[in-house]
Amino acid sequence: MSRLSTKQKGLLNQLREQSKRIEKLSRIEHDLIKEVHPQVGEIKEEMIAAMKENSEHNPPASKKKGH
């Protein structure tokens, strides 16, 4: 049992380190995107509004049984 527990601790430590690296890279990526295009937030909001508007005008087709 001790061996399994040691392996689990090792795996958890690896996962923590990996998640820290991913978070760091995500922050760097976000900063780069903001640098390249400072209006990323505005574009995202516009896209969300457009998608909502589109879904209101074009509701999904209902599925009929037996066809």
PDB file of N, CA, C, O and CB in Angstrom:
ATOM      1  N   MET A   1       0.821  -1.204   0.000  1.00  0.00           N
ATOM      2  CA  MET A   1       0.000   0.000   0.000  1.00  0.00           C
ATOM      3  C   MET A   1       0.858   1.258   0.000  1.00  0.00           C
ATOM      4  O   MET A   1       0.511   2.249  -0.642  1.00  0.00           O
ATOM      5  CB  MET A   1      -0.930   0.004   1.204  1.00  0.00           C
ATOM      6  N   SER A   2       1.964   1.220   0.712  1.00  0.00           N
ATOM      7  CA  SER A   2       2.843   2.374   0.774  1.00  0.00           C
ATOM      8  C   SER A   2       3.358   2.736  -0.618  1.00  0.00           C
ATOM      9  O   SER A   2       3.498   3.913  -0.951  1.00  0.00           O
ATOM     10  CB  SER A   2       4.014   2.102   1.723  1.00  0.00           C
ATOM     11  N   ARG A   3       3.632   1.730  -1.410  1.00  0.00           N
ATOM     12  CA  ARG A   3       4.154   1.951  -2.755  1.00  0.00           C
ATOM     13  C   ARG A   3       3.104   2.657  -3.625  1.00  0.00           C
ATOM     14  O   ARG A   3       3.440   3.576  -4.372  1.00  0.00           O
ATOM     15  CB  ARG A   3       4.578   0.607  -3.400  1.00  0.00           C
ATOM     16  N   LEU A   4       1.865   2.244  -3.534  1.00  0.00           N
ATOM     17  CA  LEU A   4       0.779   2.864  -4.288  1.00  0.00           C
ATOM     18  C   LEU A   4       0.608   4.308  -3.856  1.00  0.00           C
ATOM     19  O   LEU A   4       0.440   5.195  -4.694  1.00  0.00           O
ATOM     20  CB  LEU A   4      -0.536   2.087  -4.098  1.00  0.00           C
ATOM     21  N   SER A   5       0.650   4.547  -2.564  1.00  0.00           N
ATOM     22  CA  SER A   5       0.497   5.896  -2.051  1.00  0.00           C
ATOM     23  C   SER A   5       1.627   6.799  -2.546  1.00  0.00           C
ATOM     24  O   SER A   5       1.387   7.955  -2.895  1.00  0.00           O
ATOM     25  CB  SER A   5       0.459   5.881  -0.525  1.00  0.00           C
ATOM     26  N   THR A   6       2.835   6.288  -2.579  1.00  0.00           N
ATOM     27  CA  THR A   6       3.976   7.052  -3.067  1.00  0.00           C
ATOM     28  C   THR A   6       3.800   7.368  -4.544  1.00  0.00           C
ATOM     29  O   THR A   6       4.100   8.476  -4.986  1.00  0.00           O
ATOM     30  CB  THR A   6       5.286   6.283  -2.835  1.00  0.00           C
ATOM     31  N   LYS A   7       3.313   6.392  -5.309  1.00  0.00           N
ATOM     32  CA  LYS A   7       3.071   6.625  -6.735  1.00  0.00           C
ATOM     33  C   LYS A   7       1.989   7.690  -6.925  1.00  0.00           C
ATOM     34  O   LYS A   7       2.101   8.551  -7.797  1.00  0.00           O
ATOM     35  CB  LYS A   7       2.661   5.310  -7.439  1.00  0.00           C
ATOM     36  N   GLN A   8       0.949   7.620  -6.106  1.00  0.00           N
ATOM     37  CA  GLN A   8      -0.128   8.609  -6.213  1.00  0.00           C
ATOM     38  C   GLN A   8       0.380  10.007  -5.885  1.00  0.00           C
ATOM     39  O   GLN A   8       0.028  10.972  -6.564  1.00  0.00           O
ATOM     40  CB  GLN A   8      -1.290   8.240  -5.281  1.00  0.00           C
ATOM     41  N   LYS A   9       1.201  10.120  -4.852  1.00  0.00           N
ATOM     42  CA  LYS A   9       1.764  11.426  -4.500  1.00  0.00           C
ATOM     43  C   LYS A   9       2.612  11.958  -5.642  1.00  0.00           C
ATOM     44  O   LYS A   9       2.541  13.140  -5.978  1.00  0.00           O
ATOM     45  CB  LYS A   9       2.603  11.332  -3.212  1.00  0.00           C
ATOM     46  N   GLY A  10       3.404  11.098  -6.229  1.00  0.00           N
ATOM     47  CA  GLY A  10       4.239  11.502  -7.354  1.00  0.00           C
ATOM     48  C   GLY A  10       3.401  11.997  -8.519  1.00  0.00           C
ATOM     49  O   GLY A  10       3.719  13.012  -9.138  1.00  0.00           O
ATOM     50  N   LEU A  11       2.334  11.277  -8.812  1.00  0.00           N
ATOM     51  CA  LEU A  11       1.453  11.667  -9.902  1.00  0.00           C
ATOM     52  C   LEU A  11       0.770  13.004  -9.604  1.00  0.00           C
ATOM     53  O   LEU A  11       0.666  13.860 -10.483  1.00  0.00           O
ATOM     54  CB  LEU A  11       0.404  10.578 -10.152  1.00  0.00           C
ATOM     55  N   LEU A  12       0.311  13.181  -8.373  1.00  0.00           N
ATOM     56  CA  LEU A  12      -0.316  14.448  -7.994  1.00  0.00           C
ATOM     57  C   LEU A  12       0.662  15.611  -8.124  1.00  0.00           C
ATOM     58  O   LEU A  12       0.287  16.687  -8.590  1.00  0.00           O
ATOM     59  CB  LEU A  12      -0.847  14.370  -6.561  1.00  0.00           C
ATOM     60  N   ASN A  13       1.899  15.403  -7.721  1.00  0.00           N
ATOM     61  CA  ASN A  13       2.906  16.452  -7.859  1.00  0.00           C
ATOM     62  C   ASN A  13       3.144  16.789  -9.324  1.00  0.00           C
ATOM     63  O   ASN A  13       3.281  17.959  -9.679  1.00  0.00           O
ATOM     64  CB  ASN A  13       4.218  16.026  -7.197  1.00  0.00           C
ATOM     65  N   GLN A  14       3.193  15.771 -10.175  1.00  0.00           N
ATOM     66  CA  GLN A  14       3.367  16.010 -11.610  1.00  0.00           C
ATOM     67  C   GLN A  14       2.189  16.799 -12.169  1.00  0.00           C
ATOM     68  O   GLN A  14       2.373  17.717 -12.969  1.00  0.00           O
ATOM     69  CB  GLN A  14       3.522  14.678 -12.367  1.00  0.00           C
ATOM     70  N   LEU A  15       0.981  16.439 -11.746  1.00  0.00           N
ATOM     71  CA  LEU A  15      -0.209  17.138 -12.222  1.00  0.00           C
ATOM     72  C   LEU A  15      -0.220  18.594 -11.765  1.00  0.00           C
ATOM     73  O   LEU A  15      -0.601  19.485 -12.525  1.00  0.00           O
ATOM     74  CB  LEU A  15      -1.469  16.428 -11.735  1.00  0.00           C
ATOM     75  N   ARG A  16       0.196  18.832 -10.524  1.00  0.00           N
ATOM     76  CA  ARG A  16       0.263  20.215 -10.028  1.00  0.00           C
ATOM     77  C   ARG A  16       1.254  21.038 -10.845  1.00  0.00           C
ATOM     78  O   ARG A  16       0.959  22.166 -11.241  1.00  0.00           O
ATOM     79  CB  ARG A  16       0.662  20.238  -8.538  1.00  0.00           C
ATOM     80  N   GLU A  17       2.422  20.470 -11.093  1.00  0.00           N
ATOM     81  CA  GLU A  17       3.436  21.169 -11.883  1.00  0.00           C
ATOM     82  C   GLU A  17       2.938  21.438 -13.299  1.00  0.00           C
ATOM     83  O   GLU A  17       3.156  22.514 -13.856  1.00  0.00           O
ATOM     84  CB  GLU A  17       4.734  20.354 -11.930  1.00  0.00           C
ATOM     85  N   GLN A  18       2.269  20.449 -13.864  1.00  0.00           N
ATOM     86  CA  GLN A  18       1.736  20.604 -15.215  1.00  0.00           C
ATOM     87  C   GLN A  18       0.675  21.701 -15.245  1.00  0.00           C
ATOM     88  O   GLN A  18       0.662  22.524 -16.160  1.00  0.00           O
ATOM     89  CB  GLN A  18       1.145  19.273 -15.720  1.00  0.00           C
ATOM     90  N   SER A  19      -0.206  21.719 -14.260  1.00  0.00           N
ATOM     91  CA  SER A  19      -1.259  22.733 -14.248  1.00  0.00           C
ATOM     92  C   SER A  19      -0.675  24.131 -14.060  1.00  0.00           C
ATOM     93  O   SER A  19      -1.193  25.094 -14.625  1.00  0.00           O
ATOM     94  CB  SER A  19      -2.275  22.434 -13.140  1.00  0.00           C
ATOM     95  N   LYS A  20       0.394  24.256 -13.278  1.00  0.00           N
ATOM     96  CA  LYS A  20       1.054  25.553 -13.124  1.00  0.00           C
ATOM     97  C   LYS A  20       1.643  26.016 -14.448  1.00  0.00           C
ATOM     98  O   LYS A  20       1.546  27.191 -14.800  1.00  0.00           O
ATOM     99  CB  LYS A  20       2.153  25.479 -12.053  1.00  0.00           C
ATOM    100  N   ARG A  21       2.257  25.086 -15.185  1.00  0.00           N
ATOM    101  CA  ARG A  21       2.826  25.443 -16.493  1.00  0.00           C
ATOM    102  C   ARG A  21       1.719  25.857 -17.467  1.00  0.00           C
ATOM    103  O   ARG A  21       1.875  26.814 -18.226  1.00  0.00           O
ATOM    104  CB  ARG A  21       3.636  24.256 -17.078  1.00  0.00           C
ATOM    105  N   ILE A  22       0.622  25.140 -17.436  1.00  0.00           N
ATOM    106  CA  ILE A  22      -0.502  25.461 -18.333  1.00  0.00           C
ATOM    107  C   ILE A  22      -1.068  26.833 -17.999  1.00  0.00           C
ATOM    108  O   ILE A  22      -1.342  27.623 -18.902  1.00  0.00           O
ATOM    109  CB  ILE A  22      -1.614  24.386 -18.230  1.00  0.00           C
ATOM    110  N   GLU A  23      -1.249  27.129 -16.714  1.00  0.00           N
ATOM    111  CA  GLU A  23      -1.754  28.437 -16.305  1.00  0.00           C
ATOM    112  C   GLU A  23      -0.811  29.547 -16.758  1.00  0.00           C
ATOM    113  O   GLU A  23      -1.260  30.581 -17.255  1.00  0.00           O
ATOM    114  CB  GLU A  23      -1.941  28.489 -14.781  1.00  0.00           C
ATOM    115  N   LYS A  24       0.483  29.338 -16.591  1.00  0.00           N
ATOM    116  CA  LYS A  24       1.465  30.338 -16.988  1.00  0.00           C
ATOM    117  C   LYS A  24       1.399  30.579 -18.500  1.00  0.00           C
ATOM    118  O   LYS A  24       1.399  31.722 -18.956  1.00  0.00           O
ATOM    119  CB  LYS A  24       2.883  29.895 -16.573  1.00  0.00           C
ATOM    120  N   LEU A  25       1.342  29.486 -19.268  1.00  0.00           N
ATOM    121  CA  LEU A  25       1.254  29.623 -20.722  1.00  0.00           C
ATOM    122  C   LEU A  25      -0.053  30.288 -21.145  1.00  0.00           C
ATOM    123  O   LEU A  25      -0.073  31.064 -22.100  1.00  0.00           O
ATOM    124  CB  LEU A  25       1.381  28.255 -21.389  1.00  0.00           C
ATOM    125  N   SER A  26      -1.134  29.991 -20.447  1.00  0.00           N
ATOM    126  CA  SER A  26      -2.422  30.604 -20.770  1.00  0.00           C
ATOM    127  C   SER A  26      -2.381  32.112 -20.540  1.00  0.00           C
ATOM    128  O   SER A  26      -2.902  32.887 -21.342  1.00  0.00           O
ATOM    129  CB  SER A  26      -3.541  29.973 -19.931  1.00  0.00           C
ATOM    130  N   ARG A  27      -1.752  32.520 -19.430  1.00  0.00           N
ATOM    131  CA  ARG A  27      -1.623  33.960 -19.164  1.00  0.00           C
ATOM    132  C   ARG A  27      -0.777  34.636 -20.239  1.00  0.00           C
ATOM    133  O   ARG A  27      -1.120  35.718 -20.717  1.00  0.00           O
ATOM    134  CB  ARG A  27      -1.001  34.200 -17.773  1.00  0.00           C
ATOM    135  N   ILE A  28       0.321  33.999 -20.616  1.00  0.00           N
ATOM    136  CA  ILE A  28       1.183  34.553 -21.653  1.00  0.00           C
ATOM    137  C   ILE A  28       0.419  34.669 -22.971  1.00  0.00           C
ATOM    138  O   ILE A  28       0.491  35.690 -23.655  1.00  0.00           O
ATOM    139  CB  ILE A  28       2.443  33.681 -21.835  1.00  0.00           C
ATOM    140  N   GLU A  29      -0.310  33.613 -23.317  1.00  0.00           N
ATOM    141  CA  GLU A  29      -1.100  33.615 -24.554  1.00  0.00           C
ATOM    142  C   GLU A  29      -2.134  34.729 -24.532  1.00  0.00           C
ATOM    143  O   GLU A  29      -2.307  35.442 -25.520  1.00  0.00           O
ATOM    144  CB  GLU A  29      -1.792  32.260 -24.757  1.00  0.00           C
ATOM    145  N   HIS A  30      -2.818  34.876 -23.407  1.00  0.00           N
ATOM    146  CA  HIS A  30      -3.841  35.920 -23.283  1.00  0.00           C
ATOM    147  C   HIS A  30      -3.210  37.304 -23.450  1.00  0.00           C
ATOM    148  O   HIS A  30      -3.756  38.157 -24.149  1.00  0.00           O
ATOM    149  CB  HIS A  30      -4.559  35.819 -21.913  1.00  0.00           C
ATOM    150  N   ASP A  31      -2.066  37.522 -22.810  1.00  0.00           N
ATOM    151  CA  ASP A  31      -1.374  38.807 -22.934  1.00  0.00           C
ATOM    152  C   ASP A  31      -0.969  39.078 -24.376  1.00  0.00           C
ATOM    153  O   ASP A  31      -1.087  40.205 -24.856  1.00  0.00           O
ATOM    154  CB  ASP A  31      -0.140  38.840 -22.030  1.00  0.00           C
ATOM    155  N   LEU A  32      -0.490  38.042 -25.072  1.00  0.00           N
ATOM    156  CA  LEU A  32      -0.108  38.211 -26.472  1.00  0.00           C
ATOM    157  C   LEU A  32      -1.312  38.572 -27.335  1.00  0.00           C
ATOM    158  O   LEU A  32      -1.229  39.436 -28.208  1.00  0.00           O
ATOM    159  CB  LEU A  32       0.549  36.937 -26.999  1.00  0.00           C
ATOM    160  N   ILE A  33      -2.413  37.909 -27.081  1.00  0.00           N
ATOM    161  CA  ILE A  33      -3.629  38.200 -27.855  1.00  0.00           C
ATOM    162  C   ILE A  33      -4.081  39.632 -27.602  1.00  0.00           C
ATOM    163  O   ILE A  33      -4.453  40.344 -28.535  1.00  0.00           O
ATOM    164  CB  ILE A  33      -4.763  37.208 -27.494  1.00  0.00           C
ATOM    165  N   LYS A  34      -4.048  40.055 -26.340  1.00  0.00           N
ATOM    166  CA  LYS A  34      -4.441  41.429 -26.015  1.00  0.00           C
ATOM    167  C   LYS A  34      -3.515  42.424 -26.691  1.00  0.00           C
ATOM    168  O   LYS A  34      -3.955  43.483 -27.138  1.00  0.00           O
ATOM    169  CB  LYS A  34      -4.435  41.650 -24.497  1.00  0.00           C
ATOM    170  N   GLU A  35      -2.224  42.086 -26.768  1.00  0.00           N
ATOM    171  CA  GLU A  35      -1.251  42.956 -27.410  1.00  0.00           C
ATOM    172  C   GLU A  35      -1.544  43.083 -28.899  1.00  0.00           C
ATOM    173  O   GLU A  35      -1.512  44.179 -29.460  1.00  0.00           O
ATOM    174  CB  GLU A  35       0.167  42.429 -27.190  1.00  0.00           C
ATOM    175  N   VAL A  36      -1.827  41.954 -29.528  1.00  0.00           N
ATOM    176  CA  VAL A  36      -2.067  41.939 -30.971  1.00  0.00           C
ATOM    177  C   VAL A  36      -3.402  42.600 -31.301  1.00  0.00           C
ATOM    178  O   VAL A  36      -3.527  43.329 -32.285  1.00  0.00           O
ATOM    179  CB  VAL A  36      -2.040  40.496 -31.509  1.00  0.00           C
ATOM    180  N   HIS A  37      -4.376  42.336 -30.474  1.00  0.00           N
ATOM    181  CA  HIS A  37      -5.699  42.876 -30.728  1.00  0.00           C
ATOM    182  C   HIS A  37      -6.330  43.334 -29.416  1.00  0.00           C
ATOM    183  O   HIS A  37      -6.969  42.540 -28.726  1.00  0.00           O
ATOM    184  CB  HIS A  37      -6.590  41.830 -31.426  1.00  0.00           C
ATOM    185  N   PRO A  38      -6.154  44.608 -29.067  1.00  0.00           N
ATOM    186  CA  PRO A  38      -6.625  45.098 -27.772  1.00  0.00           C
ATOM    187  C   PRO A  38      -8.135  45.020 -27.580  1.00  0.00           C
ATOM    188  O   PRO A  38      -8.614  45.155 -26.454  1.00  0.00           O
ATOM    189  CB  PRO A  38      -6.189  46.504 -27.592  1.00  0.00           C
ATOM    190  N   GLN A  39      -8.881  44.810 -28.631  1.00  0.00           N
ATOM    191  CA  GLN A  39     -10.338  44.809 -28.508  1.00  0.00           C
ATOM    192  C   GLN A  39     -10.907  43.399 -28.475  1.00  0.00           C
ATOM    193  O   GLN A  39     -12.047  43.185 -28.886  1.00  0.00           O
ATOM    194  CB  GLN A  39     -10.959  45.584 -29.654  1.00  0.00           C
ATOM    195  N   VAL A  40     -10.135  42.440 -27.994  1.00  0.00           N
ATOM    196  CA  VAL A  40     -10.571  41.045 -27.960  1.00  0.00           C
ATOM    197  C   VAL A  40     -11.874  40.916 -27.178  1.00  0.00           C
ATOM    198  O   VAL A  40     -12.786  40.214 -27.615  1.00  0.00           O
ATOM    199  CB  VAL A  40      -9.480  40.151 -27.338  1.00  0.00           C
ATOM    200  N   GLY A  41     -11.975  41.576 -26.038  1.00  0.00           N
ATOM    201  CA  GLY A  41     -13.185  41.499 -25.215  1.00  0.00           C
ATOM    202  C   GLY A  41     -14.411  42.013 -25.953  1.00  0.00           C
ATOM    203  O   GLY A  41     -15.486  41.420 -25.868  1.00  0.00           O
ATOM    204  N   GLU A  42     -14.249  43.109 -26.671  1.00  0.00           N
ATOM    205  CA  GLU A  42     -15.369  43.673 -27.424  1.00  0.00           C
ATOM    206  C   GLU A  42     -15.811  42.726 -28.524  1.00  0.00           C
ATOM    207  O   GLU A  42     -17.008  42.530 -28.732  1.00  0.00           O
ATOM    208  CB  GLU A  42     -14.989  45.030 -28.020  1.00  0.00           C
ATOM    209  N   ILE A  43     -14.860  42.140 -29.226  1.00  0.00           N
ATOM    210  CA  ILE A  43     -15.188  41.211 -30.305  1.00  0.00           C
ATOM    211  C   ILE A  43     -15.919  40.003 -29.732  1.00  0.00           C
ATOM    212  O   ILE A  43     -16.892  39.530 -30.319  1.00  0.00           O
ATOM    213  CB  ILE A  43     -13.910  40.766 -31.065  1.00  0.00           C
ATOM    214  N   LYS A  44     -15.461  39.509 -28.603  1.00  0.00           N
ATOM    215  CA  LYS A  44     -16.096  38.355 -27.971  1.00  0.00           C
ATOM    216  C   LYS A  44     -17.552  38.685 -27.628  1.00  0.00           C
ATOM    217  O   LYS A  44     -18.452  37.884 -27.882  1.00  0.00           O
ATOM    218  CB  LYS A  44     -15.318  37.930 -26.696  1.00  0.00           C
ATOM    219  N   GLU A  45     -17.774  39.868 -27.050  1.00  0.00           N
ATOM    220  CA  GLU A  45     -19.140  40.269 -26.709  1.00  0.00           C
ATOM    221  C   GLU A  45     -20.005  40.389 -27.955  1.00  0.00           C
ATOM    222  O   GLU A  45     -21.170  39.990 -27.944  1.00  0.00           O
ATOM    223  CB  GLU A  45     -19.133  41.596 -25.949  1.00  0.00           C
ATOM    224  N   GLU A  46     -19.441  40.938 -29.035  1.00  0.00           N
ATOM    225  CA  GLU A  46     -20.185  41.067 -30.284  1.00  0.00           C
ATOM    226  C   GLU A  46     -20.541  39.698 -30.852  1.00  0.00           C
ATOM    227  O   GLU A  46     -21.651  39.502 -31.348  1.00  0.00           O
ATOM    228  CB  GLU A  46     -19.376  41.867 -31.307  1.00  0.00           C
ATOM    229  N   MET A  47     -19.614  38.755 -30.784  1.00  0.00           N
ATOM    230  CA  MET A  47     -19.869  37.412 -31.285  1.00  0.00           C
ATOM    231  C   MET A  47     -20.971  36.723 -30.480  1.00  0.00           C
ATOM    232  O   MET A  47     -21.840  36.062 -31.048  1.00  0.00           O
ATOM    233  CB  MET A  47     -18.585  36.579 -31.246  1.00  0.00           C
ATOM    234  N   ILE A  48     -20.931  36.879 -29.169  1.00  0.00           N
ATOM    235  CA  ILE A  48     -21.958  36.279 -28.316  1.00  0.00           C
ATOM    236  C   ILE A  48     -23.315  36.873 -28.651  1.00  0.00           C
ATOM    237  O   ILE A  48     -24.300  36.144 -28.761  1.00  0.00           O
ATOM    238  CB  ILE A  48     -21.630  36.491 -26.820  1.00  0.00           C
ATOM    239  N   ALA A  49     -23.377  38.196 -28.815  1.00  0.00           N
ATOM    240  CA  ALA A  49     -24.643  38.854 -29.155  1.00  0.00           C
ATOM    241  C   ALA A  49     -25.146  38.376 -30.517  1.00  0.00           C
ATOM    242  O   ALA A  49     -26.339  38.124 -30.685  1.00  0.00           O
ATOM    243  CB  ALA A  49     -24.474  40.392 -29.158  1.00  0.00           C
ATOM    244  N   ALA A  50     -24.243  38.251 -31.485  1.00  0.00           N
ATOM    245  CA  ALA A  50     -24.632  37.798 -32.823  1.00  0.00           C
ATOM    246  C   ALA A  50     -25.144  36.365 -32.778  1.00  0.00           C
ATOM    247  O   ALA A  50     -26.119  36.035 -33.454  1.00  0.00           O
ATOM    248  CB  ALA A  50     -23.447  37.907 -33.798  1.00  0.00           C
ATOM    249  N   MET A  51     -24.502  35.515 -31.996  1.00  0.00           N
ATOM    250  CA  MET A  51     -24.937  34.126 -31.891  1.00  0.00           C
ATOM    251  C   MET A  51     -26.319  34.042 -31.244  1.00  0.00           C
ATOM    252  O   MET A  51     -27.165  33.263 -31.682  1.00  0.00           O
ATOM    253  CB  MET A  51     -23.919  33.303 -31.084  1.00  0.00           C
ATOM    254  N   LYS A  52     -26.546  34.845 -30.200  1.00  0.00           N
ATOM    255  CA  LYS A  52     -27.859  34.859 -29.549  1.00  0.00           C
ATOM    256  C   LYS A  52     -28.929  35.336 -30.514  1.00  0.00           C
ATOM    257  O   LYS A  52     -30.012  34.757 -30.598  1.00  0.00           O
ATOM    258  CB  LYS A  52     -27.838  35.751 -28.300  1.00  0.00           C
ATOM    259  N   GLU A  53     -28.612  36.406 -31.244  1.00  0.00           N
ATOM    260  CA  GLU A  53     -29.564  36.947 -32.204  1.00  0.00           C
ATOM    261  C   GLU A  53     -29.876  35.921 -33.290  1.00  0.00           C
ATOM    262  O   GLU A  53     -31.032  35.756 -33.678  1.00  0.00           O
ATOM    263  CB  GLU A  53     -29.021  38.237 -32.829  1.00  0.00           C
ATOM    264  N   ASN A  54     -28.860  35.243 -33.771  1.00  0.00           N
ATOM    265  CA  ASN A  54     -29.038  34.237 -34.804  1.00  0.00           C
ATOM    266  C   ASN A  54     -29.900  33.083 -34.292  1.00  0.00           C
ATOM    267  O   ASN A  54     -30.768  32.586 -35.009  1.00  0.00           O
ATOM    268  CB  ASN A  54     -27.679  33.717 -35.281  1.00  0.00           C
ATOM    269  N   SER A  55     -29.659  32.663 -33.057  1.00  0.00           N
ATOM    270  CA  SER A  55     -30.429  31.541 -32.515  1.00  0.00           C
ATOM    271  C   SER A  55     -31.880  31.934 -32.265  1.00  0.00           C
ATOM    272  O   SER A  55     -32.765  31.082 -32.329  1.00  0.00           O
ATOM    273  CB  SER A  55     -29.795  31.036 -31.217  1.00  0.00           C
ATOM    274  N   GLU A  56     -32.140  33.208 -31.983  1.00  0.00           N
ATOM    275  CA  GLU A  56     -33.513  33.667 -31.787  1.00  0.00           C
ATOM    276  C   GLU A  56     -34.274  33.682 -33.107  1.00  0.00           C
ATOM    277  O   GLU A  56     -35.462  33.363 -33.155  1.00  0.00           O
ATOM    278  CB  GLU A  56     -33.527  35.062 -31.153  1.00  0.00           C
ATOM    279  N   HIS A  57     -33.575  34.059 -34.181  1.00  0.00           N
ATOM    280  CA  HIS A  57     -34.217  34.130 -35.493  1.00  0.00           C
ATOM    281  C   HIS A  57     -34.312  32.768 -36.174  1.00  0.00           C
ATOM    282  O   HIS A  57     -35.186  32.558 -37.014  1.00  0.00           O
ATOM    283  CB  HIS A  57     -33.462  35.090 -36.383  1.00  0.00           C
ATOM    284  N   ASN A  58     -33.434  31.855 -35.826  1.00  0.00           N
ATOM    285  CA  ASN A  58     -33.399  30.530 -36.442  1.00  0.00           C
ATOM    286  C   ASN A  58     -33.389  29.463 -35.352  1.00  0.00           C
ATOM    287  O   ASN A  58     -32.345  28.872 -35.076  1.00  0.00           O
ATOM    288  CB  ASN A  58     -32.160  30.381 -37.367  1.00  0.00           C
ATOM    289  N   PRO A  59     -34.545  29.209 -34.730  1.00  0.00           N
ATOM    290  CA  PRO A  59     -34.558  28.193 -33.670  1.00  0.00           C
ATOM    291  C   PRO A  59     -34.240  26.825 -34.258  1.00  0.00           C
ATOM    292  O   PRO A  59     -34.540  26.564 -35.423  1.00  0.00           O
ATOM    293  CB  PRO A  59     -35.930  28.163 -32.948  1.00  0.00           C
ATOM    294  N   PRO A  60     -33.632  25.946 -33.453  1.00  0.00           N
ATOM    295  CA  PRO A  60     -33.305  24.604 -33.963  1.00  0.00           C
ATOM    296  C   PRO A  60     -34.559  23.857 -34.370  1.00  0.00           C
ATOM    297  O   PRO A  60     -35.600  23.963 -33.721  1.00  0.00           O
ATOM    298  CB  PRO A  60     -32.537  23.795 -32.911  1.00  0.00           C
ATOM    299  N   ALA A  61     -34.449  23.094 -35.459  1.00  0.00           N
ATOM    300  CA  ALA A  61     -35.587  22.325 -35.953  1.00  0.00           C
ATOM    301  C   ALA A  61     -35.897  21.208 -34.965  1.00  0.00           C
ATOM    302  O   ALA A  61     -34.996  20.542 -34.455  1.00  0.00           O
ATOM    303  CB  ALA A  61     -35.301  21.748 -37.370  1.00  0.00           C
ATOM    304  N   SER A  62     -37.195  21.013 -34.704  1.00  0.00           N
ATOM    305  CA  SER A  62     -37.562  19.946 -33.784  1.00  0.00           C
ATOM    306  C   SER A  62     -37.508  18.610 -34.527  1.00  0.00           C
ATOM    307  O   SER A  62     -37.804  18.533 -35.719  1.00  0.00           O
ATOM    308  CB  SER A  62     -38.979  20.193 -33.179  1.00  0.00           C
ATOM    309  N   LYS A  63     -37.128  17.577 -33.806  1.00  0.00           N
ATOM    310  CA  LYS A  63     -37.030  16.248 -34.404  1.00  0.00           C
ATOM    311  C   LYS A  63     -38.386  15.552 -34.278  1.00  0.00           C
ATOM    312  O   LYS A  63     -38.975  15.501 -33.198  1.00  0.00           O
ATOM    313  CB  LYS A  63     -35.901  15.404 -33.723  1.00  0.00           C
ATOM    314  N   LYS A  64     -38.864  15.022 -35.392  1.00  0.00           N
ATOM    315  CA  LYS A  64     -40.143  14.302 -35.369  1.00  0.00           C
ATOM    316  C   LYS A  64     -39.878  12.817 -35.315  1.00  0.00           C
ATOM    317  O   LYS A  64     -39.001  12.306 -36.010  1.00  0.00           O
ATOM    318  CB  LYS A  64     -41.009  14.653 -36.602  1.00  0.00           C
ATOM    319  N   LYS A  65     -40.637  12.129 -34.490  1.00  0.00           N
ATOM    320  CA  LYS A  65     -40.494  10.666 -34.376  1.00  0.00           C
ATOM    321  C   LYS A  65     -41.198   9.993 -35.545  1.00  0.00           C
ATOM    322  O   LYS A  65     -42.204  10.484 -36.059  1.00  0.00           O
ATOM    323  CB  LYS A  65     -41.073  10.147 -33.022  1.00  0.00           C
ATOM    324  N   GLY A  66     -40.641   8.855 -35.949  1.00  0.00           N
ATOM    325  CA  GLY A  66     -41.294   8.074 -36.980  1.00  0.00           C
ATOM    326  C   GLY A  66     -40.863   8.407 -38.385  1.00  0.00           C
ATOM    327  O   GLY A  66     -41.369   7.806 -39.333  1.00  0.00           O
ATOM    328  N   HIS A  67     -39.940   9.349 -38.561  1.00  0.00           N
ATOM    329  CA  HIS A  67     -39.462   9.725 -39.908  1.00  0.00           C
ATOM    330  C   HIS A  67     -38.083   9.272 -40.125  1.00  0.00           C
ATOM    331  O   HIS A  67     -37.521   9.499 -41.196  1.00  0.00           O
ATOM    332  CB  HIS A  67     -39.533  11.204 -40.128  1.00  0.00           C
TER     333      HIS A  67
END
